[in-house]
């Protein structure tokens, strides 16, 4: 047994806390019906059908009872049970009986865990005794509604979420970061800064970007475009929908059909879908003409709109949408070109992270060897592709974290995981190696010996979805974007009506240089204009009065730095050019 208040496997602690929570709930509601209680990121939850009301105000009482249970030093004991034994044991628990029915169809071994007088249907992964739980390092977080098995047609249950960490300090740090994250919430800041809106008439998960928000999105996309161009990618344009047959061939139909929007035609009964990804369409551009080994690598980039039918409860601002783009690239190539092209894209992604000032680490995402049926292709193809990625990392002395089960269904991938200013991790950039899709579509090229050979395919995204990345950047920068990315880079503030023509002349000169300008020529005090320019987070404010107009100068203020003095327009442009790099 581990020492008191400590266990090296936090997942086991969280799982055990879910059982302790169920025990506390059953004391308050003895006739409650139990759903499921899994481990989730940062903690756990348990679903219940309760016989009375429960709100967040009741959670401290449940927490107190949980701490009492923990103090009684109860063991977690496993028992293997038969199908008939399971039905008898959980005869008064309809949701458990539903699970038992599912598990029996899958021929899964059934186990129960006993903790004191409490018994739960559970596959395991527990601590040995409640004394191994640090009672100061968990907290019941919130309540929410949840449909049984996540299906809206099923009964709605009460879900209680809990947080759990190794130490009290880690719990407090998480709560502090989360509190700061609320202040940085991109949904709130995006509205305040006038970057995007959502409309009930348009629909959930379908954002509308204002001119300011669009300016930022265009900068994000254009930076990705410039890197793609440097790497030899040619941009293509593809339709937003296509026949279901395309996705049946690619393998996406069976995997993602329920996540795709169906399109109905008045003139055909064929299935059409709004596309959730670009890669199948790019195979059709490749196959549109014969290819030689000399033509490879052949590289396409695409910023087409994509659509995914996300559940309403999973939508979250810009970070989980139903419509979005991806800075997608697909490279068709010979096997001897794979390492070079992978290194090229990885370099572009690293440049991207440096440009945005983001820390990152590399994750090598491999197939789950225990669940091979979830992936396309033969063992030989997977062994070959995973071996190639391992060689690439080793030859370039690149450190990585290995994540089994995180591969795409058609091939292994290299993901760049970023850390934002709050230390939160996000998976954005990706490079994926695919031998399966070219074979499924019958793609080929003529090699040096005149034989038909299937090309390899590299899928890549430099920031993933620019819209999702936009949401992450709002929170990372707290809306205070670097100069090159700011929607309004310069606010020109007139002191009086006499200088408005001069302000417009400055605006024209700066717009000619490609800067984004706003003139504030309202009949308001200059103090109020300066304060509002600061609140709008414009990096520069140019104050123009009679003296500046007479001398063909401007008085410059830099956000957070204050007054930079009076300079000529020529010197201002030099200053701004340097910052725009």
Backbone torsions as a table, in degrees:
resi	resn	phi	psi	omega
1	UNK	NA	142.1	178.7
2	UNK	-72.2	162.9	179.4
3	UNK	-66.1	156.2	-173.3
4	UNK	-59.4	134.7	176.9
5	UNK	74.6	15.4	-179.5
6	UNK	-147.9	139.0	172.0
7	UNK	-148.5	133.7	-174.5
8	UNK	-67.9	-20.1	-177.5
9	UNK	-106.2	99.9	-177.1
10	UNK	-65.3	-28.3	178.3
11	UNK	-62.4	-41.0	178.8
12	UNK	-65.8	-38.9	177.8
13	UNK	-62.5	-46.5	-178.6
14	UNK	-62.3	-42.7	179.1
15	UNK	-61.8	-42.5	-179.9
16	UNK	-67.1	-35.9	177.2
17	UNK	-63.9	-33.2	176.6
18	UNK	-60.9	-39.8	177.5
19	UNK	-67.5	-40.8	178.5
20	UNK	-63.1	-38.5	176.1
21	UNK	-60.3	-45.4	179.5
22	UNK	-59.8	-38.1	178.0
23	UNK	-63.4	-42.3	-179.7
24	UNK	-66.6	-40.0	179.5
25	UNK	-65.8	-40.8	179.7
26	UNK	-65.8	-27.1	175.9
27	UNK	-69.4	-37.9	-179.9
28	UNK	-79.3	-37.4	-179.5
29	UNK	-127.6	82.5	-174.2
30	UNK	-57.3	-25.4	-178.1
31	UNK	-100.8	15.5	178.6
32	UNK	-62.7	147.4	176.6
33	UNK	-103.6	135.1	-173.2
34	UNK	-92.9	133.4	172.7
35	UNK	-94.9	-118.2	178.2
36	UNK	-122.9	158.2	-178.5
37	UNK	-138.7	74.1	-176.3
38	UNK	-87.3	169.5	170.6
39	UNK	-82.8	138.0	174.1
40	UNK	-130.4	175.5	179.7
41	UNK	-57.7	128.0	178.3
42	UNK	72.3	4.0	-179.8
43	UNK	172.5	-131.2	-172.4
44	UNK	-161.1	169.0	168.1
45	UNK	-148.1	167.4	172.4
46	UNK	-144.2	137.4	178.9
47	UNK	-99.7	138.4	-178.2
48	UNK	-137.6	147.9	162.4
49	UNK	-101.3	110.9	-172.4
50	UNK	-97.3	158.9	179.3
51	UNK	-97.8	4.5	179.4
52	UNK	-157.2	173.4	-177.8
53	UNK	-71.8	149.9	175.7
54	UNK	-145.5	132.4	178.6
55	UNK	-130.8	177.2	178.9
56	UNK	-60.0	-27.2	-180.0
57	UNK	-66.7	-20.2	-179.6
58	UNK	-86.3	-8.9	-173.8
59	UNK	-65.2	-40.1	177.5
60	UNK	-56.7	-36.8	178.2
61	UNK	-63.6	-43.2	178.3
62	UNK	-66.4	-39.3	177.0
63	UNK	-58.3	-44.5	-179.7
64	UNK	-59.6	-43.4	179.3
65	UNK	-66.2	-38.0	178.0
66	UNK	-61.8	-41.9	179.6
67	UNK	-65.2	-35.4	176.5
68	UNK	-64.5	-44.4	179.5
69	UNK	-61.0	-43.8	179.4
70	UNK	-58.6	-40.0	-176.7
71	UNK	-68.0	-17.5	-178.3
72	UNK	-82.5	-0.6	171.5
73	UNK	56.2	58.1	-179.2
74	UNK	-88.3	144.4	176.3
75	UNK	-84.2	153.6	169.5
76	UNK	-103.5	113.9	-174.9
77	UNK	-115.3	128.0	179.8
78	UNK	-88.3	142.3	174.6
79	UNK	-138.7	123.1	173.9
80	UNK	-76.9	133.1	-175.5
81	UNK	-128.8	151.7	176.8
82	UNK	-82.1	169.2	178.1
83	UNK	-60.7	-46.7	-179.6
84	UNK	-66.7	-37.1	178.2
85	UNK	-65.3	-38.3	179.4
86	UNK	-65.6	-43.4	179.6
87	UNK	-62.5	-37.6	179.5
88	UNK	-70.5	-42.8	-177.0
89	UNK	-63.9	-36.0	-175.2
90	UNK	-114.3	32.2	-175.9
91	UNK	-61.1	-24.9	-179.4
92	UNK	-99.8	10.0	-177.9
93	UNK	-121.2	91.3	-173.4
94	UNK	-61.1	-34.7	-179.1
95	UNK	-71.4	-35.6	175.4
96	UNK	-65.9	-39.7	178.1
97	UNK	-63.2	-36.0	177.2
98	UNK	-63.5	-42.5	178.0
99	UNK	-65.8	-41.7	179.3
100	UNK	-59.3	-40.3	177.6
101	UNK	-61.2	-44.8	178.5
102	UNK	-63.3	-46.2	-176.5
103	UNK	-65.0	-35.1	-179.8
104	UNK	-66.5	-35.7	176.8
105	UNK	-64.9	-35.5	-180.0
106	UNK	-83.8	-1.0	-178.1
107	UNK	56.5	37.4	178.5
108	UNK	-83.0	144.1	175.4
109	UNK	-67.9	136.2	-178.0
110	UNK	-101.3	133.9	176.8
111	UNK	-135.2	149.8	175.0
112	UNK	-121.8	151.2	175.0
113	UNK	-119.6	131.9	-179.5
114	UNK	-108.4	130.4	174.5
115	UNK	-131.8	103.6	-172.2
116	UNK	61.4	-129.6	179.7
117	UNK	-86.5	-1.9	-176.7
118	UNK	-92.7	138.0	176.7
119	UNK	-131.1	135.7	178.7
120	UNK	-132.9	145.8	172.0
121	UNK	-73.8	120.3	-170.3
122	UNK	-160.8	140.6	179.6
123	UNK	-85.2	-6.3	173.5
124	UNK	107.1	-169.4	-174.2
125	UNK	97.8	52.1	-175.6
126	UNK	-119.8	164.9	168.7
127	UNK	-75.2	174.2	-179.4
128	UNK	-85.8	-33.8	-173.1
129	UNK	-149.8	147.0	-178.4
130	UNK	-61.6	-18.8	179.7
131	UNK	-65.8	-15.5	179.1
132	UNK	-81.3	-4.7	178.8
133	UNK	-88.9	129.7	173.3
134	UNK	-78.9	106.3	-173.7
135	UNK	-68.6	-13.9	178.0
136	UNK	-94.3	-3.4	-172.4
137	UNK	-110.3	18.7	173.7
138	UNK	-132.6	161.0	-179.4
139	UNK	-156.7	134.6	170.8
140	UNK	-75.3	131.4	-165.2
141	UNK	-100.9	-52.5	-175.1
142	UNK	-166.4	167.1	173.0
143	UNK	-113.8	154.8	178.4
144	UNK	-156.5	163.7	173.6
145	UNK	-87.3	147.2	178.7
146	UNK	-152.0	134.3	177.8
147	UNK	-79.4	142.5	177.2
148	UNK	-57.9	127.0	-177.7
149	UNK	62.5	15.9	176.8
150	UNK	74.6	9.6	-177.8
151	UNK	-103.3	127.0	-176.1
152	UNK	-63.9	-20.7	178.9
153	UNK	-74.0	-16.7	-177.1
154	UNK	-89.7	172.7	-177.8
155	UNK	-65.5	143.3	177.4
156	UNK	-88.8	132.6	-178.8
157	UNK	-113.7	171.2	174.5
158	UNK	-98.9	123.3	179.0
159	UNK	-103.5	129.6	175.8
160	UNK	-111.2	120.9	179.7
161	UNK	-95.6	142.3	174.5
162	UNK	-129.3	151.7	175.0
163	UNK	-106.1	145.7	179.6
164	UNK	-152.8	131.9	178.8
165	UNK	-137.0	172.5	-178.4
166	UNK	-67.5	-35.7	-175.9
167	UNK	-134.7	162.6	176.2
168	UNK	-62.2	-37.2	-179.0
169	UNK	-63.5	-40.5	178.9
170	UNK	-67.0	-38.2	176.5
171	UNK	-62.5	-46.8	-179.0
172	UNK	-64.0	-38.0	178.3
173	UNK	-65.2	-42.2	178.3
174	UNK	-60.1	-45.3	-179.1
175	UNK	-64.2	-37.6	178.8
176	UNK	-66.1	-44.5	178.8
177	UNK	-63.6	-40.8	-179.5
178	UNK	-65.3	-38.0	177.5
179	UNK	-63.1	-41.6	177.3
180	UNK	-66.2	-36.9	179.7
181	UNK	-63.1	-33.4	177.3
182	UNK	-62.0	-41.1	178.5
183	UNK	-65.7	-31.3	-177.3
184	UNK	-92.2	-1.2	-173.1
185	UNK	-45.5	119.2	-175.3
186	UNK	-64.8	-24.1	178.1
187	UNK	-66.6	-39.3	179.2
188	UNK	-74.7	-49.6	-178.5
189	UNK	-65.1	-37.2	180.0
190	UNK	-61.3	-38.0	176.9
191	UNK	-70.0	-45.9	-177.3
192	UNK	-62.2	-37.1	-178.0
193	UNK	-90.6	0.6	176.8
194	UNK	66.3	43.8	-176.2
195	UNK	-97.5	-33.5	179.8
196	UNK	-159.6	161.6	177.1
197	UNK	-138.9	158.7	169.9
198	UNK	-117.3	144.6	-179.0
199	UNK	-126.0	133.3	176.8
200	UNK	-62.6	-31.0	179.4
201	UNK	-71.0	-31.8	178.3
202	UNK	-79.1	-45.4	176.8
203	UNK	125.8	156.3	-179.6
204	UNK	-67.9	144.1	178.1
205	UNK	75.8	11.8	-177.7
206	UNK	-123.6	84.3	-173.5
207	UNK	-74.5	152.7	173.3
208	UNK	-114.5	122.5	-176.4
209	UNK	-97.1	127.9	178.0
210	UNK	-72.8	171.5	175.6
211	UNK	-53.6	-38.8	180.0
212	UNK	-67.3	-45.8	178.7
213	UNK	-64.4	-38.7	179.4
214	UNK	-64.4	-36.2	178.4
215	UNK	-59.6	-43.1	179.4
216	UNK	-67.5	-45.4	179.6
217	UNK	-59.0	-40.7	179.4
218	UNK	-64.7	-38.4	177.4
219	UNK	-62.9	-43.4	179.1
220	UNK	-61.0	-48.3	-178.2
221	UNK	-67.1	-40.0	-177.9
222	UNK	-67.4	-33.5	176.6
223	UNK	-65.9	-42.0	176.1
224	UNK	-63.4	-40.6	178.8
225	UNK	-59.1	-43.8	-177.3
226	UNK	-63.4	-38.6	178.7
227	UNK	-70.6	-38.3	177.0
228	UNK	-61.2	-42.8	-179.3
229	UNK	-62.6	-41.9	177.9
230	UNK	-59.1	-33.6	-178.3
231	UNK	-86.0	-0.5	177.8
232	UNK	89.9	15.8	176.7
233	UNK	-80.9	142.3	175.1
234	UNK	-110.3	131.3	-177.1
235	UNK	-78.2	137.7	177.6
236	UNK	-121.2	164.2	177.2
237	UNK	-123.4	129.4	-174.8
238	UNK	-130.6	153.9	-177.1
239	UNK	-70.7	156.5	-178.5
240	UNK	-79.2	-9.3	178.8
241	UNK	-140.8	160.4	174.9
242	UNK	-159.6	173.1	-177.6
243	UNK	-67.2	151.2	177.2
244	UNK	-62.3	-26.4	-179.2
245	UNK	-59.0	-33.7	179.3
246	UNK	-60.9	-45.0	-178.2
247	UNK	-75.3	-25.7	174.2
248	UNK	-66.5	-40.8	179.3
249	UNK	-67.3	-41.9	-177.4
250	UNK	-71.7	-24.3	-176.3
251	UNK	100.7	-8.1	-179.0
252	UNK	-70.7	-28.3	-175.5
253	UNK	-57.9	-50.4	-178.2
254	UNK	-70.4	-29.3	-176.6
255	UNK	-84.7	-37.9	-167.8
256	UNK	-127.8	12.7	-176.0
257	UNK	-53.4	-40.5	-177.5
258	UNK	-71.3	-13.6	179.6
259	UNK	-99.0	4.2	-177.5
260	UNK	-107.3	145.2	174.7
261	UNK	-80.4	130.0	177.7
262	UNK	-86.9	139.9	177.2
263	UNK	-112.9	128.6	-179.6
264	UNK	-104.6	132.9	178.5
265	UNK	-106.0	149.3	175.7
266	UNK	-79.0	-12.0	-168.1
267	UNK	-118.4	-5.2	178.8
268	UNK	-148.5	151.9	176.5
269	UNK	-95.6	-0.1	178.3
270	UNK	-64.4	146.4	178.1
271	UNK	-74.4	132.6	171.7
272	UNK	-126.5	149.5	179.8
273	UNK	-135.9	146.3	165.4
274	UNK	-69.4	134.1	-170.0
275	UNK	-78.2	137.7	176.2
276	UNK	-95.9	-7.2	178.7
277	UNK	-157.2	164.4	-174.4
278	UNK	-98.7	-22.4	-167.4
279	UNK	-56.5	-41.9	-179.1
280	UNK	-61.4	-36.8	179.6
281	UNK	-66.9	-36.2	-179.3
282	UNK	-65.7	-28.8	176.4
283	UNK	-63.4	-31.0	-178.2
284	UNK	-75.3	-28.8	173.0
285	UNK	-69.0	-42.8	178.3
286	UNK	-58.8	-45.0	-173.2
287	UNK	-80.0	0.6	-175.6
288	UNK	-73.1	-11.9	176.9
289	UNK	-153.1	158.9	179.5
290	UNK	-63.5	144.7	-179.6
291	UNK	-122.8	144.1	175.8
292	UNK	-110.9	161.0	176.6
293	UNK	-59.7	-24.6	178.9
294	UNK	-72.2	-21.7	-179.3
295	UNK	-77.0	-15.8	-171.8
296	UNK	-95.6	147.5	3.8
297	UNK	-76.5	146.0	175.2
298	UNK	-112.1	123.7	-168.1
299	UNK	-126.2	126.8	178.0
300	UNK	-119.0	138.9	170.7
301	UNK	-118.8	157.6	-172.1
302	UNK	-156.2	137.5	176.4
303	UNK	-122.6	29.8	-177.7
304	UNK	-64.5	153.2	176.5
305	UNK	-71.1	136.2	178.6
306	UNK	-117.9	158.1	-175.9
307	UNK	-137.9	135.1	175.5
308	UNK	-137.4	134.5	-175.1
309	UNK	-84.1	72.5	-178.7
310	UNK	-71.0	147.8	175.6
311	UNK	-65.8	142.3	-178.1
312	UNK	-52.7	-39.8	-177.7
313	UNK	-70.4	-14.0	-178.8
314	UNK	-97.0	-8.1	178.9
315	UNK	-71.2	141.1	-177.6
316	UNK	-152.8	95.1	177.3
317	UNK	51.4	-131.6	178.5
318	UNK	-90.6	-10.3	-174.8
319	UNK	-84.6	-11.0	173.4
320	UNK	-146.8	104.0	-171.5
321	UNK	-123.1	168.8	171.4
322	UNK	-98.7	-22.0	175.5
323	UNK	-130.9	132.8	-176.6
324	UNK	-165.9	168.3	172.9
325	UNK	-111.1	171.5	171.1
326	UNK	-135.8	142.5	175.5
327	UNK	-84.9	71.6	-169.1
328	UNK	-80.2	144.4	170.3
329	UNK	-140.3	140.8	176.4
330	UNK	-133.0	124.7	-176.5
331	UNK	-115.5	122.5	175.9
332	UNK	-100.1	127.2	-168.4
333	UNK	-154.5	167.4	174.2
334	UNK	-80.0	158.7	-178.0
335	UNK	-63.5	-33.1	-179.5
336	UNK	-72.1	-7.0	179.7
337	UNK	-100.4	-5.3	-171.3
338	UNK	-60.4	-51.0	-175.0
339	UNK	-61.9	-41.5	-179.9
340	UNK	-64.1	-44.3	-178.1
341	UNK	-70.6	-37.0	176.0
342	UNK	-60.3	-46.4	-179.0
343	UNK	-63.2	-36.5	179.7
344	UNK	-63.7	-47.7	-179.5
345	UNK	-68.0	-40.3	178.1
346	UNK	-59.4	-41.2	177.1
347	UNK	-61.4	-40.0	178.9
348	UNK	-65.9	-38.8	178.4
349	UNK	-66.2	-40.8	178.5
350	UNK	-64.0	-38.3	174.3
351	UNK	-61.2	-40.8	-179.6
352	UNK	-61.8	-47.2	-179.3
353	UNK	-63.2	-37.5	178.2
354	UNK	-65.4	-40.6	-179.4
355	UNK	-59.8	-38.7	-177.6
356	UNK	-93.2	-0.9	177.6
357	UNK	68.9	40.4	-176.1
358	UNK	-111.9	134.3	172.4
359	UNK	-79.5	151.3	-178.4
360	UNK	-153.3	164.1	166.8
361	UNK	-138.1	161.4	-175.4
362	UNK	-100.8	133.6	177.0
363	UNK	-115.5	124.8	174.7
364	UNK	-91.3	112.1	-173.6
365	UNK	-100.2	115.7	-174.1
366	UNK	-113.2	170.2	177.6
367	UNK	-69.3	147.5	171.8
368	UNK	-80.1	107.9	-175.7
369	UNK	-66.5	-17.8	179.4
370	UNK	-88.2	-6.7	-177.3
371	UNK	-138.6	56.8	-173.8
372	UNK	-64.3	-26.2	-177.4
373	UNK	-68.1	-13.3	179.0
374	UNK	-78.8	-3.4	-174.4
375	UNK	-124.0	154.0	176.0
376	UNK	-84.8	155.0	170.8
377	UNK	94.6	166.1	-176.7
378	UNK	-85.3	164.9	175.4
379	UNK	-58.6	-39.5	-177.9
380	UNK	-61.3	-42.6	179.3
381	UNK	-64.0	-43.4	-178.6
382	UNK	-67.5	-40.8	178.7
383	UNK	-62.6	-40.3	179.9
384	UNK	-65.4	-47.3	-175.9
385	UNK	-70.2	-41.3	179.7
386	UNK	-67.6	-35.8	177.5
387	UNK	-64.4	-40.6	179.0
388	UNK	-61.5	-43.3	-180.0
389	UNK	-66.8	-40.3	177.3
390	UNK	-62.0	-41.3	178.2
391	UNK	-62.8	-43.9	-179.3
392	UNK	-59.0	-46.5	-179.9
393	UNK	-64.6	-41.7	-178.1
394	UNK	-67.3	-44.6	-177.8
395	UNK	-65.6	-27.1	-179.7
396	UNK	-101.3	10.3	178.7
397	UNK	52.0	41.9	-179.7
398	UNK	-96.1	122.5	177.2
399	UNK	-79.7	146.0	-179.9
400	UNK	-150.9	163.0	171.5
401	UNK	-102.5	130.3	-179.8
402	UNK	-90.7	131.0	-179.7
403	UNK	-127.2	99.5	177.4
404	UNK	-72.7	138.6	178.9
405	UNK	90.2	-0.5	-178.6
406	UNK	-102.3	3.9	178.8
407	UNK	-65.4	157.2	168.9
408	UNK	-67.9	159.9	-174.5
409	UNK	-69.4	-14.0	-179.5
410	UNK	-107.6	-7.0	-179.8
411	UNK	177.7	163.8	178.1
412	UNK	-71.8	164.3	-178.0
413	UNK	-150.3	162.1	175.9
414	UNK	-114.4	116.9	-178.9
415	UNK	-107.9	139.1	170.5
416	UNK	-96.8	118.9	-179.6
417	UNK	-99.4	119.5	-178.4
418	UNK	-96.1	157.7	171.5
419	UNK	-116.6	124.3	178.8
420	UNK	-84.3	-174.4	-174.7
421	UNK	-66.1	-14.2	175.9
422	UNK	-98.6	4.0	179.8
423	UNK	82.2	5.3	179.5
424	UNK	-76.1	145.7	-179.6
425	UNK	-97.4	139.4	176.8
426	UNK	-135.4	138.1	173.9
427	UNK	-94.2	117.1	-175.9
428	UNK	-119.4	-76.1	-174.5
429	UNK	-75.3	150.3	179.1
430	UNK	-152.0	147.4	171.9
431	UNK	-131.0	123.4	-172.9
432	UNK	-125.1	134.7	179.2
433	UNK	-101.5	128.4	-171.5
434	UNK	-135.3	113.2	171.5
435	UNK	-98.5	-13.8	-171.7
436	UNK	-80.6	-47.3	-174.1
437	UNK	-62.9	-43.0	177.0
438	UNK	-57.6	-37.0	178.8
439	UNK	-68.2	-42.5	-178.4
440	UNK	-62.6	-32.5	179.8
441	UNK	-94.1	1.8	179.0
442	UNK	67.1	30.6	179.6
443	UNK	-72.8	148.1	179.7
444	UNK	-156.2	165.5	168.8
445	UNK	-141.7	160.7	178.3
446	UNK	-91.7	120.0	-177.2
447	UNK	-81.6	-176.6	-175.4
448	UNK	-64.0	-20.9	178.8
449	UNK	-95.2	6.4	178.9
450	UNK	81.1	12.1	179.9
451	UNK	-96.4	151.1	174.8
452	UNK	-79.0	128.7	-179.2
453	UNK	-133.4	141.5	176.1
454	UNK	-77.7	132.3	177.3
455	UNK	-75.2	162.3	166.5
456	UNK	-86.9	168.5	-177.6
457	UNK	-140.1	130.9	175.3
458	UNK	-112.3	120.6	173.1
459	UNK	-94.2	137.1	177.0
460	UNK	-149.4	152.9	174.0
461	UNK	-141.1	129.9	-175.8
462	UNK	-78.9	-38.8	174.5
463	UNK	-125.9	3.7	-174.7
464	UNK	79.3	-126.1	175.5
465	UNK	-86.4	119.1	176.8
466	UNK	-56.9	-33.7	179.9
467	UNK	-67.7	-44.4	177.1
468	UNK	-64.0	-42.8	178.6
469	UNK	-61.0	-38.7	176.9
470	UNK	-57.0	-48.6	179.0
471	UNK	-60.2	-42.1	178.9
472	UNK	-65.0	-40.9	-179.7
473	UNK	-66.2	-36.8	177.6
474	UNK	-56.1	-45.2	-178.9
475	UNK	-73.5	-37.7	-179.9
476	UNK	-62.4	-44.4	-178.9
477	UNK	-91.3	-3.3	-172.9
478	UNK	54.7	37.1	-180.0
479	UNK	77.5	-5.0	-178.3
480	UNK	-95.7	76.9	-172.5
481	UNK	-69.3	152.5	171.8
482	UNK	-61.4	159.0	-172.9
483	UNK	-51.6	-47.3	-173.9
484	UNK	-65.4	-22.7	-175.7
485	UNK	-102.0	-9.8	-175.3
486	UNK	-65.0	136.5	-179.8
487	UNK	-66.4	-40.1	170.7
488	UNK	-116.7	111.0	-176.0
489	UNK	-84.6	-31.8	-174.7
490	UNK	-139.9	126.8	171.7
491	UNK	-103.3	126.5	176.3
492	UNK	-100.0	120.2	-173.6
493	UNK	-112.0	114.9	179.8
494	UNK	-83.6	139.1	177.6
495	UNK	-81.7	-33.1	179.7
496	UNK	-153.4	175.1	-176.9
497	UNK	-68.4	-25.6	-175.3
498	UNK	-64.8	-22.7	-174.3
499	UNK	-102.2	6.4	-174.8
500	UNK	-63.0	-40.4	178.6
501	UNK	-61.8	-39.4	178.2
502	UNK	-66.3	-38.8	176.6
503	UNK	-59.6	-40.8	-179.4
504	UNK	-69.6	-32.9	175.9
505	UNK	-65.1	-41.4	176.9
506	UNK	-63.1	-43.7	179.1
507	UNK	-57.1	-47.0	-178.7
508	UNK	-61.7	-41.8	-179.1
509	UNK	-65.0	-41.0	-178.5
510	UNK	-74.8	-35.6	177.0
511	UNK	-65.8	-33.0	176.7
512	UNK	-61.5	-29.3	178.0
513	UNK	-82.9	-4.1	177.5
514	UNK	94.1	10.2	-179.3
515	UNK	-86.1	154.3	180.0
516	UNK	-97.9	120.1	-168.3
517	UNK	-122.2	148.6	170.9
518	UNK	-134.8	132.2	175.4
519	UNK	-101.3	130.0	173.1
520	UNK	-107.9	95.8	-178.1
521	UNK	-110.3	25.2	178.9
522	UNK	-68.5	158.3	178.2
523	UNK	-83.9	67.3	-179.7
524	UNK	-128.0	163.3	179.1
525	UNK	-66.5	150.2	-179.4
526	UNK	-65.4	-30.7	177.5
527	UNK	-61.7	-43.5	179.3
528	UNK	-66.1	-39.7	179.6
529	UNK	-63.8	-40.2	179.1
530	UNK	-64.3	-44.2	179.8
531	UNK	-61.3	-42.8	-178.5
532	UNK	-70.2	-33.5	175.8
533	UNK	-64.1	-39.1	176.8
534	UNK	-63.4	-44.8	-178.9
535	UNK	-65.3	-31.0	178.6
536	UNK	-75.9	-8.3	177.5
537	UNK	66.0	25.4	172.6
538	UNK	-67.6	128.8	-176.6
539	UNK	-60.4	-38.3	-177.6
540	UNK	-122.9	142.8	170.5
541	UNK	-124.4	127.2	177.6
542	UNK	-105.7	118.1	-178.8
543	UNK	-97.9	123.8	-174.1
544	UNK	-123.3	115.5	175.6
545	UNK	-121.0	-168.7	-178.1
546	UNK	-61.2	-41.2	-178.1
547	UNK	-64.0	-43.0	179.9
548	UNK	-65.4	-41.0	-179.9
549	UNK	-64.2	-41.2	-179.0
550	UNK	-66.4	-34.5	-175.5
551	UNK	-98.3	4.4	-176.8
552	UNK	53.9	47.5	178.9
553	UNK	-128.8	179.8	172.6
554	UNK	-141.0	150.7	173.4
555	UNK	-96.2	123.3	-169.5
556	UNK	-106.8	131.9	171.4
557	UNK	-120.6	132.4	176.5
558	UNK	-104.8	129.6	179.6
559	UNK	-53.6	132.3	-180.0
560	UNK	73.9	-12.3	179.1
561	UNK	-108.3	-23.0	178.7
562	UNK	86.6	-151.3	-172.2
563	UNK	-70.4	124.5	176.3
564	UNK	-102.5	0.2	177.7
565	UNK	97.5	-174.6	-178.1
566	UNK	-100.3	128.3	178.9
567	UNK	-138.0	163.6	178.3
568	UNK	-75.8	161.6	178.8
569	UNK	-62.1	-38.2	180.0
570	UNK	-61.0	-45.9	179.6
571	UNK	-70.1	-31.5	176.4
572	UNK	-62.5	-44.7	-179.6
573	UNK	-61.8	-40.4	177.0
574	UNK	-61.2	-42.8	179.0
575	UNK	-61.0	-46.3	-176.9
576	UNK	-69.7	-36.7	177.6
577	UNK	-60.0	-41.2	179.7
578	UNK	-63.3	-36.9	-177.9
579	UNK	-79.4	-22.0	-177.2
580	UNK	-79.3	-11.7	-177.2
581	UNK	-65.2	NA	NA
